[in-house]
């Protein structure tokens, strides 16, 4: 689970295997400049192949958990997988 503090606390779940296989990044800069606050400072998830709600900004905490959890958007009906090209709800 990744925690983000802005605009509200958001939890984001991504499977560890996906993070490893796809070599998912936590970006701290863009175009040779430190990530500005409006772009997600201190860290932004770069989750290729996932819808935008999995590209969390303002990441401040990472927690590895054994069970699947639903994040902020997923608990409101969005797909937990968030694979681009699949239906994003439910």
Order of alpha helices (4+ residues) and beta strands (2+ residues): beta-beta-alpha-beta-beta-beta-beta-beta
